[in-house]
């Protein structure tokens, strides 16, 4: 059995490669940000809606990569996109009132409530709705960052089933 890394590779085995990865990660952390100031983060419009990313799997500038964290805002009388994914997310309502449909069942929420999207082998389908005609709803979403280990599909598929109404409007005159 040949467990070497091949010609031109520094190190003789996979353990050496692991140590090099460790050292590379330590250097990345030394240069990373220890504080993410929300007022400097852009609010993006994407198929899921209006989101501000604090921690993202592709963001190497953060010191910690174990979580995915973003704030989502839903304008008055609007909704998020409809999405299917593995689950395992916790959502804290910062402001507003509305409801979330999880696998066809309605769950009403208001400021200071927590929504928990269950972890399911076949995934979870969910969508958020803002009931206010005057105020935006805002919540913070947090989940473990398993993208590196399981891929973006995370075992059950990651699909945008329907876009938020605001998606595509940002380019309108």
C-alpha positions in Angstrom: 0.0 0.0 0.0 1.4 3.4 -1.0 0.4 6.2 1.4 2.9 8.8 0.2 1.8 12.1 -1.2 3.7 11.8 -4.5 6.7 13.5 -6.1 7.3 17.2 -5.4 5.3 17.1 -2.3 6.9 18.5 0.8 6.7 15.8 3.6 6.6 12.1 3.4 3.1 11.2 4.6 -0.4 12.4 5.3 0.5 13.3 8.9 3.0 15.8 7.7 0.4 17.3 5.4 -2.0 17.6 8.4 0.7 19.5 10.4 1.2 21.9 7.4 -2.5 22.5 7.3 -2.5 23.2 11.0 0.3 25.7 10.6 -1.4 27.4 7.7 -4.6 27.7 9.7 -2.7 29.2 12.6 -1.2 31.9 10.3 -4.6 32.6 8.8 -6.0 33.2 12.3 -3.2 35.5 13.3 -4.1 37.8 10.5 -7.9 37.5 10.9 -10.5 39.8 12.3 -11.5 39.3 15.9 -14.5 41.7 15.6 -17.1 42.0 12.9 -18.8 45.4 12.9 -22.2 45.1 11.5 -22.4 48.7 10.3 -19.6 48.0 7.8 -21.0 44.8 6.5 -23.1 45.1 3.3 -26.8 44.1 3.2 -27.0 41.9 0.1 -30.0 41.0 -2.0 -30.1 37.3 -2.9 -32.7 34.7 -3.7 -33.4 34.2 0.0 -33.9 37.9 0.6 -32.0 40.7 2.3 -29.0 39.3 4.3 -25.9 40.6 6.1 -23.2 37.9 6.5 -21.1 37.9 9.7 -19.6 34.5 9.3 -19.6 32.5 6.0 -17.8 29.4 4.9 -16.0 31.3 2.1 -14.9 34.1 4.4 -11.3 33.5 5.5 -11.0 36.8 7.2 -12.8 35.7 10.4 -10.9 34.0 13.3 -13.6 31.4 13.8 -15.0 29.3 10.9 -17.1 26.8 12.9 -20.4 28.7 12.5 -22.5 30.3 9.7 -24.1 33.5 11.0 -26.1 36.1 9.2 -28.9 38.7 9.8 -31.9 38.6 7.6 -34.4 41.3 7.1 -37.9 41.0 5.6 -39.5 44.2 4.4 -43.1 45.1 5.5 -45.7 42.7 4.0 -43.0 40.6 2.4 -41.5 37.2 2.7 -38.2 35.4 2.4 -37.4 33.0 -0.4 -38.5 29.4 0.1 -35.6 27.0 0.7 -34.8 23.3 1.3 -31.7 22.4 3.2 -30.5 19.9 5.9 -31.7 21.9 8.9 -30.0 22.5 12.2 -30.4 26.3 12.2 -31.4 28.4 15.2 -33.1 31.8 14.4 -33.5 34.6 17.0 -36.1 37.2 16.2 -34.6 40.7 16.8 -37.6 42.7 15.7 -41.0 42.3 14.1 -43.7 39.7 14.0 -44.6 37.1 11.5 -44.6 33.3 10.9 -42.4 30.6 9.4 -43.7 27.7 7.4 -41.6 24.6 8.2 -42.5 21.5 6.1 -46.0 22.8 5.5 -46.7 23.7 9.2 -47.1 27.4 10.3 -45.2 28.7 13.3 -46.0 32.3 14.5 -43.3 34.4 16.0 -42.5 37.8 17.4 -39.6 39.8 18.9 -37.3 37.7 21.2 -38.7 34.3 20.0 -36.5 31.5 18.7 -37.3 29.4 15.7 -35.5 26.0 15.4 -35.2 24.3 12.0 -34.8 20.6 12.8 -32.0 18.5 11.4 -33.6 16.0 9.0 -32.0 13.4 6.7 -34.3 14.4 3.8 -34.0 18.1 4.6 -36.3 20.8 5.7 -38.4 23.2 3.6 -39.0 26.6 5.1 -40.1 30.2 4.4 -40.5 33.3 6.6 -43.3 35.9 6.4 -43.5 39.4 7.8 -47.0 40.2 9.1 -46.4 44.0 9.6 -47.4 46.5 6.9 -45.2 49.1 8.4 -42.1 47.5 10.0 -39.4 45.2 8.7 -38.8 42.0 10.5 -35.2 41.1 11.4 -33.6 38.0 12.8 -30.2 36.5 13.2 -29.6 33.0 12.0 -26.9 30.6 13.3 -25.9 27.1 12.3 -22.8 24.9 12.5 -20.5 25.3 9.5 -20.4 21.7 8.1 -19.8 22.8 4.5 -16.2 21.8 4.5 -16.9 18.3 5.9 -20.3 17.6 4.1 -20.4 20.0 1.2 -23.0 22.7 0.6 -25.7 20.0 0.1 -24.9 18.7 3.6 -26.3 15.3 2.8 -29.9 16.3 1.9 -29.7 18.8 -0.9 -29.6 22.6 -0.8 -32.2 24.1 -3.1 -33.7 27.5 -3.5 -37.3 26.6 -4.3 -38.7 30.2 -4.7 -36.9 33.6 -4.6 -37.8 36.4 -2.2 -39.9 39.2 -3.9 -37.0 41.7 -3.5 -34.5 39.5 -5.5 -34.1 41.0 -9.0 -35.6 44.3 -8.0 -32.3 45.8 -7.0 -31.5 46.4 -10.7 -34.9 47.9 -11.5 -34.9 51.7 -12.3 
